[in-house]
């Protein structure tokens, strides 16, 4: 007995177990006679009052007078998905109704039938034992007592000698409750008679209304009688004469037959003795050798048509992850299965009228027992069907085609560092050169005598001119050094810090250079769902009537609301009928498909032109769907947990998701560098050579003109008698002096001082 809700209504939160038992049943089928109807309504008055006390719904129906055809009422209940039914009828009517229920296909595990007749145990229920139906009733006969068993066996022996009467629907030789009550009534009268004195019995006239004068005394003796009969402890209330302190066994139909699952007592109420332990004991064989209808949908790699040259039939037509999962579940639970594709090819979603479609509808109408497919567990689906624990966890992701790769340009050797960094390095080089120049001018230890053989010379020089300082910085940056070495501590500090700076910069540049020269750069126009929402050039959508579409439709996040507004405004183009259609559209048009990450992973493993963009938008799971209240859900959940602990779910995913990969990408990683990769270096080399030639020409012209101007100035000053000597230049290139016989003309350039001015700039 399950305390489940009626037609989706919540169950009772009460401690009265007897009323909780009645609340799960929704329909009453009384007998035809009006007086019997009144008796039935009086008997079920507590149930009729239940809607005013609890949040349940009750429908009362009557079998048409003079008719035993309950099929119209059964059709109405089946169409209204009413699965909890009370039958208030005799055992003969119950037999006929059960046959019609079997004919209507309502003898399944989803239906709960309760019979008020006390002879349910006596009916021939052999045809319904393995149907899985939940059939419950009362039994007054105390079959646990050895005394009762002995009497019932004697009764059965005598009854078996009589000709069988199959029209009654009773098992051969079984004692009915009416016979047991008659047996106990005779014994109670006998017990009362033994306790009374020998009564004087006179002849009674039927037409006279004068009562027997010893009748009240005899009735008092009967009320005081106590006896353990076939129907249990017999005791009467002395006030109203009604029977008290009796037990009613709660019986239920199992595969082994009728079993006692609880006891109802007039004082203690209902006591269910079956419990979870006994259900677990019978749970293992409740699915054994049963054939379940499984609905699914074509979706790679979950369910696919098997490729074969020979025509295939039945379950052999399909293969995939879900088929292997279904096979593992079948091996654990022992059931057989028949796989059928959902007729409309949809997963299941609500329309504007609240009607469901797809596999969800198949489960709601009980046309299928299980839905083994990539069916996402959602809140709205959970309100109409049940789900097992998820067998796969995933999220929504974006499928988009890979952008066309851009090969590195001829100046790609500059890419390892951004333009800002290059500018900062150049400014740093200029700044260090200026600091080195100023520091070298200030410190006295960078000045030296260019003529060491003449210690009395007043002429001193400094190697760190502005150009030489810049040359020192460039040489250190290029890791080549220069002939100029700082001598003073201050200039050495500047040089050491610059060398450390260049070490880090060059190491970082070298580390990134190989990647930028050999790897093809991919520039995608979108990187996340936010990028999709901010633009309208790239169209995007999801599978129509799928969980992904429902997620965006129900989402309250502004970004996803904006995306749903875009998709709903272009339903004819944004939404696709299936995942395969969406993949084809991604490849052929500027389109992004929103779908489950597992499907994206499968597609990208087999098509190197597609890629997953961004991370997961949400987190959810795939579960096995069952009809609401199905007894299969818990068993399937336990089997899925077992497969998960054994690692078989991971093995199945590796089997169906692992693809051949993209070998062309591996080849690009080891490709040789071409002119398009490092051609810029040759351009820089050629430009440097050409520039050096032009600079050399400029230096020659400049020097020639400067020398000619100096000679003319000397001749004009000394006259024709002057004798010009060849100009000399110091080895340091910082001093130029020209001596003439008419006097000494000394031109001091920057970098040359006299000793008297060594401490001035």
C-alpha angles and dihedrals in degrees: 000000000000126000095220132153121266115240092341096314118132119260126253121278098209138117094224099103094187093059092042087058092055096044093071093063122080114182136055124202108190125186124269103255113091093223090053089049090055091049090048093051091049090050091051097040093116089055092048090054092052098090090060091052103036137029097259137116126229130190121192119205132178128211107238112262114263093012132104094187106112095166096104090054092044091051090051092051092047092050090049092048092237105165103168114071136170117205113202101189144106124277091258092055090043090056092053094044092051091054091052091047089055090049091051092054092244096121095100137119091263094068125080116200125187121189122199093200113107091217099070089112089056095055122100101250098163093118092057103044096095098036093090092231118154104236119171136174147147130272123195096182111100099222093168092072116091090216091056092046091053093051092045091052091052089048091050092050092054094043093051089062090061120082113271120255107202092174090073092063091224126132115254114270096002120142114234124219090249091057092047091051090050089050091051092045092056091049092049091052089048092051091049091048092053091053094050127075118255101290122219105240118197131184113280125211116216094210093054120084097205108123126228108269093220093048099097090049092049091048089052090054091051091052089051093049119111125194141149102233137170091281095049132258110001116209132142134214107247092214104052100008094235121143116260140183095034129143130225117203114222106221130189134189113249132171089263091052134258112355133182111245102168149348131240119204128184090234107033098031122211122358114182110207099174094077130162093297094061092043089052089050091055095035095081094062098036089089098033113121092355122133114225125195109232121197120202143155134234107259127143125270095004100060124005137158111263115241111235138147090220123067111258129211136203120349092349089077092074139059136170145095095306092049091053090046090050090050091053091049090049091052092052100042098031099230130137122227143202115207117214129176117236107257098227094042094233134124098222135276139158122257125213090277093054094252119142128223139183125033091338089062091049090056094044091053091045092237087130133035098203137020108208105179141098088295112159119225107237135165096245092049091047089061093063104027138024127245134204123226110292116271092195133029120209146137142219115281138171122255114202136157119262113261118245107269120240115220116227113271126234090266094046089120085079093057098083088074124043120241090253091057091048090052092048091049091052092048090047091052091051092045094050090048091053093046091048091049094050093043092050091051093051100045114078091210094074093060118088142172110259090203106053090174089063106054091172093062115122092208118104130173139202121210096202101083117159093266093044091050090053090047090052091053094047092048092052092046091052091049090239103103125207141244089258114092124178117241104185122078092237094053091044090055089053091048094046094051090048091050091051090049093050091047092059095042095048092045092052092046093050092048093056098036096081093051094049093048099045107030120079109234118233118206111190120193091217131040104170146006089272090061090053093049093050095055138051102192095085111057118218138181147142141241111295115252092006131128091257091057090047091051093057091040093055099034120115096195110115095229093051092043088055091049092050090050088055093048096043091050090056102035094146093057106019098050119063131202098233142000092257091055090050093051091050090051093050089055096046104037142029092272136133120207122211109211144136116302093234091058090046090051091050094049095046090050089061103033117051091192091069130069141178114253120210128336134297118306095202141352125244142135145235116241139178109259123221133175117272110281094011115162089216096070099078092044092050090047092054091048091050091051089050092052090048093052091047091053094239094125090058091047091052092051092049089050096054103029102046109100136183092265127218109295093182090067091055090053093054092058092064099035119133120252115256137193090272089061103047103011089113090068090061090048090053090047093050092045090050093051093049091046092051091053092052092046090051090052090049092050091051093050092045093049093047093052093045094051092047091053093051093051093051092051093053094049093051091052100048102031129226093313094067118113115214121212125202112273115247130209125203119245090247092058090229100099128059120177131171120198123199128181094240090063142319117279111189122185112195115201128195111292095042126096140162119247092248091062098042092118096050129075 
